[in-house]
Amino acid sequence: MDFKSFFIKKVMMSFFVSIACITAAMALIGMIFEPDTRFGYEAFLSPLIFGALASFPLLVTYSKRELSLKKAAVRNVIHFILLEVEILSVLYLGGMLTSVSMAISLGISIFMIDLTVNLVLWINDKRTAKEFNDALKRLQNDYGAGEQHNRH
């Protein structure tokens, strides 16, 4: 896959799915750990910022060639570690982590969001592959029918 296709299909989809999941996680974790806190309109930017930050480590998974299962798994593990370190570091440096239990909850949330993003990407890839295979079958059938018609 070329980089442009990878960026559009994987990184951008990851970004938008991340935004939705981050918004839900922020609401849930906020209600648990900071239920009395109120935000201004600038809070609407947080999911966009964290969605963008979460998309950068995905670049580790890019390859022009098909990766073996082992290489893909290693890249996914590296991606996940980078994702956890990046997001938790930004939250820590921003003074937003107020307790160890909050850090653990956020780490679990990051894992769940990453799992959801990967599931959505996998479903999309599976759908694309099915459409491609169906188109190939139709082409083979059309070509085969044309060959049989030419023989008669």
C-alpha positions as CSV (number, residue, x, y, z in Angstrom):
1,M,0.0,0.0,0.0
2,D,1.4,3.4,-0.9
3,F,1.7,6.0,1.9
4,K,-1.1,8.2,0.7
5,S,-3.6,5.3,0.7
6,F,-2.3,4.2,4.1
7,F,-2.7,7.7,5.5
8,I,-6.2,8.2,4.2
9,K,-7.5,4.6,5.0
10,K,-5.7,3.9,8.3
11,V,-4.5,7.1,9.9
12,M,-7.6,9.3,9.1
13,M,-10.0,6.5,10.1
14,S,-8.0,5.9,13.3
15,F,-8.2,9.7,14.0
16,F,-12.0,9.8,13.7
17,V,-12.7,6.6,15.6
18,S,-10.3,7.8,18.3
19,I,-12.1,11.1,18.7
20,A,-15.4,9.4,19.3
21,C,-13.8,6.9,21.8
22,I,-11.7,9.6,23.5
23,T,-14.8,11.8,24.0
24,A,-16.6,8.9,25.7
25,A,-13.6,8.0,27.8
26,M,-13.1,11.6,28.9
27,A,-16.7,11.8,30.0
28,L,-16.6,8.5,32.0
29,I,-13.3,9.1,33.6
30,G,-14.1,12.7,34.4
31,M,-17.4,11.7,36.0
32,I,-15.5,9.2,38.2
33,F,-12.4,11.2,39.2
34,E,-13.5,14.8,38.8
35,P,-17.3,14.9,39.0
36,D,-17.5,18.6,40.1
37,T,-15.2,20.0,37.4
38,R,-16.7,22.1,34.7
39,F,-15.0,23.1,31.4
40,G,-15.3,25.9,28.9
41,Y,-15.5,25.6,25.2
42,E,-11.7,24.9,24.9
43,A,-12.5,21.4,26.3
44,F,-14.0,20.5,22.9
45,L,-10.5,20.7,21.4
46,S,-9.1,18.0,23.7
47,P,-10.5,15.0,21.7
48,L,-9.1,16.5,18.5
49,I,-5.7,17.0,20.0
50,F,-5.6,13.6,21.6
51,G,-7.0,12.0,18.5
52,A,-4.1,13.6,16.5
53,L,-1.6,12.5,19.1
54,A,-3.0,8.9,19.0
55,S,-2.7,8.8,15.2
56,F,1.0,9.5,15.1
57,P,2.2,6.2,16.5
58,L,0.2,4.4,13.8
59,L,2.9,5.4,11.3
60,V,5.1,2.6,12.9
61,T,2.8,0.1,11.2
62,Y,3.3,1.4,7.7
63,S,5.0,-0.8,5.1
64,K,5.1,-0.7,1.4
65,R,5.2,-4.5,1.3
66,E,3.0,-7.1,3.0
67,L,4.3,-7.8,6.4
68,S,4.6,-11.3,7.9
69,L,2.2,-12.0,10.8
70,K,5.2,-11.9,13.2
71,K,6.4,-8.5,11.9
72,A,2.9,-7.1,11.9
73,A,2.4,-8.2,15.5
74,V,5.8,-6.7,16.6
75,R,4.8,-3.4,14.9
76,N,1.4,-3.4,16.6
77,V,3.1,-4.0,20.0
78,I,5.5,-1.1,19.4
79,H,2.6,1.0,18.3
80,F,0.7,0.3,21.5
81,I,3.7,1.0,23.7
82,L,4.4,4.3,21.9
83,L,0.7,5.2,22.2
84,E,0.5,4.6,25.9
85,V,3.8,6.4,26.6
86,E,2.9,9.4,24.4
87,I,-0.6,10.0,25.8
88,L,0.2,9.3,29.4
89,S,3.3,11.5,29.2
90,V,1.3,14.4,27.7
91,L,-1.3,14.0,30.4
92,Y,1.4,13.8,33.2
93,L,3.3,16.8,31.8
94,G,0.1,18.8,31.5
95,G,-0.7,18.1,35.2
96,M,-3.9,16.2,34.3
97,L,-3.0,13.0,36.1
98,T,-4.0,13.4,39.7
99,S,-3.6,9.9,41.0
100,V,-2.2,6.5,40.3
101,S,-5.7,5.1,39.9
102,M,-6.5,7.8,37.4
103,A,-3.3,6.9,35.4
104,I,-4.3,3.2,35.5
105,S,-7.9,4.0,34.4
106,L,-6.5,6.1,31.5
107,G,-4.1,3.4,30.5
108,I,-6.9,0.9,30.4
109,S,-9.0,3.4,28.4
110,I,-6.2,3.9,25.9
111,F,-6.0,0.1,25.5
112,M,-9.8,-0.1,25.0
113,I,-9.7,2.8,22.5
114,D,-6.8,1.2,20.6
115,L,-8.6,-2.1,20.5
116,T,-11.8,-0.4,19.2
117,V,-9.8,1.5,16.5
118,N,-8.1,-1.7,15.4
119,L,-11.4,-3.6,15.3
120,V,-12.9,-0.9,13.1
121,L,-9.9,-0.8,10.8
122,W,-10.0,-4.6,10.6
123,I,-13.7,-4.6,9.7
124,N,-13.1,-2.0,7.1
125,D,-10.1,-4.0,5.6
126,K,-12.2,-7.2,5.6
127,R,-15.1,-5.4,3.8
128,T,-12.7,-3.9,1.2
129,A,-11.0,-7.3,0.6
130,K,-14.5,-9.0,0.2
131,E,-15.5,-6.3,-2.3
132,F,-12.2,-6.8,-4.2
133,N,-12.6,-10.6,-4.2
134,D,-16.2,-10.4,-5.4
135,A,-15.2,-8.1,-8.2
136,L,-12.4,-10.5,-9.2
137,K,-14.9,-13.4,-9.2
138,R,-17.3,-11.4,-11.4
139,L,-14.4,-10.6,-13.8
140,Q,-13.4,-14.3,-13.9
141,N,-17.0,-15.4,-14.5
142,D,-17.5,-12.8,-17.2
143,Y,-14.1,-13.7,-18.9
144,G,-14.9,-17.4,-18.6
145,A,-18.4,-16.9,-20.1
146,G,-16.8,-14.9,-22.9
147,E,-14.2,-17.6,-23.6
148,Q,-16.9,-20.3,-23.8
149,H,-19.0,-18.1,-26.1
150,N,-16.0,-17.6,-28.4
151,R,-15.4,-21.4,-28.6
152,H,-18.9,-22.1,-30.0
